[in-house]
Amino acid sequence: MTNLANGAWNWSNTIHSIMLREVRCRFAGDPLGYAWTFLVPLLWIGTLMFFFTLLGRTPAIPVDTPTFIATGVVPYVLFRYTITSMGRVASTHRHLVHFCGVRVSDLLFAAAMLELLNAVIIFAMIWLLISAIFGPVLIHNPLEFINGLLLTAIFGASVGRFAAILGMVSETAKRMIPVVLRPMFWISGIFFTAPELPSNLIPYLQWNPLLHTIEITRSAVFLDYTSTFANMAVPLGLSAIFLMDSFVMQTAFSRGRDGLELT
Amino acid sequence: MISLFNITRFHPNKSKPNIILNNVSTQFPRKESIGILALGGAGKTTLARILSGVERPDSGHIQRHSSLSHPIGSTAGFHAGLSGAENVRFLARLLRRNVKETTDYCESFADIGAYFHRPVGQYAPVMRARLGFAFSMSVEFDTYLSDGITSAGDHNFRDKCEAALLERLTRSGLILMSRHARTLNRFCTTFYALHVGQLLPCSSAEEAQDILDYAGGYGNTYWNEAARHAG
């Protein structure tokens, strides 16, 4: 039991150290440094608000536009950043596997944890900002909100793990991953709700896990919106598939392009 | 003690696999200084990576009953955007060593002045090498691993490195892989020749050199085949 506790303590220290290093390294040399992680989502929200105003569009539910956009952008940012970050750490910190039993899986897990933490901070910042400008905004169902965010994180980490291992095996696949993921911005409900979708698209888009997690998040935040579309089985099921595939790939290709152990 | 059991490692090739290690079994005792002589491209780095667990053999397994260092002088773990001090602090934390002691030791040993607190990306190669070696010496291991590096930097600093390594070898072991018999003689007491995937025990570095000379460097087919069958 003591060995197990020691092992768990050492492992958590390793994860913590990798997270700290990633925080220090990601924007090393840039005057704004890690603040970019929090600024970019704010800029996205600002850009989307600009286009909403330009096109005279209003949210389909009776809430203010910034809050509506924020409930779409934050889960998307969590999903997308997790994938990008996991792919990056597998490359930039790969030499750490030379030290004291650090494994590729540790690097990936640390990246996923860091992105979840970032998303919580981003959401808190946006919420404070919106509350300061438009008055206090309450989260209708905090537990369901946490559920939505965690589902997004789990899905992002599963796809991120799959993409990172794939990227370590094939350079072509590594380059293709961002291209394949790009449409997710347009089809995941960041600036629309599921009931607004044309009925002929629903059979296809119901397989998009991110659309479900964003719907869950919105239902949790807004008192006046309950999504009949959201189904947490979709993100959970597809997460399990991506996760299993990543482990199968790890076993099938025991070493990456540079000969590094893929454990 | 580090034990290798029937280790085989090959690199995939279009025509036939390039065999780096062919069914190698041996034991490296904890406090012994092992020298492995090999020609360029014979598999020194692959063996070092397998020993340290960075690469997995295609077949066979390794048992490690003592702590093994990262390759001596390696600067691969340093991030160019972080200062030398930050890099050392981070790696010390990762290796669960005393952060302040390790940082102080590295600053004093590397002796690169104010550069220690500047980003590693601004270092000249020799400064980076100094810091890499300093960090290797700042952490105690049961066995040190070297892929041919036993010192770094200019003449005076090389003497300092070799003295530090020899002092460390009074209480730790070493697995040193090199192309030069003289280097092995300086640090090692047990010798092997690594040739066509075989780790051949030798009584001295000169014998290991003779084996490689007799093999005719890279091209003696007869010896290559004989060594393959010896495994």
Contacts between the chains, C-beta under 8 A, distances in Angstrom:
chain1	res1	chain2	res2	distance
A	10	B	96	6.9
A	13	B	93	7.5
A	13	B	96	6.9
A	14	B	94	6.5
A	17	B	90	6.5
A	17	B	93	4.9
A	17	B	94	4.9
A	18	B	94	7.8
A	20	B	90	7.1
A	20	B	93	7.9
A	21	B	79	7.2
A	21	B	82	7.9
A	21	B	90	5.2
A	24	B	79	7.9
A	24	B	81	7.8
A	24	B	82	5.9
A	24	B	86	6.5
A	24	B	90	7.7
A	25	B	79	5.0
A	25	B	81	5.5
A	25	B	82	6.4
A	28	B	79	7.1
A	28	B	80	7.9
A	28	B	81	2.5
A	28	B	82	6.2
A	28	B	119	7.1
A	29	B	81	5.4
A	29	B	119	7.0
A	29	B	121	7.8
A	92	B	79	7.6
A	95	B	76	3.8
A	95	B	77	5.1
A	96	B	77	6.0
A	96	B	94	7.0
A	97	B	54	5.4
A	98	B	52	6.4
A	98	B	54	5.8
A	98	B	70	4.4
A	98	B	71	7.0
A	98	B	74	6.4
A	98	B	76	6.2
A	98	B	77	6.3
A	99	B	70	5.5
A	99	B	77	5.9
A	99	B	91	6.3
A	99	B	94	5.6
A	99	B	95	6.2
A	100	B	94	6.0
A	100	B	95	4.9
A	100	B	96	7.4
A	101	B	53	7.0
A	102	B	94	6.8
A	254	B	56	5.7
A	255	B	55	6.5
A	255	B	56	6.7
A	259	B	46	7.7
A	259	B	49	7.0
A	259	B	55	5.5
A	260	B	54	6.3
A	260	B	55	7.1
A	261	B	53	7.1
A	261	B	54	6.0
A	261	B	55	5.8
A	261	B	56	5.1
A	263	B	56	7.7
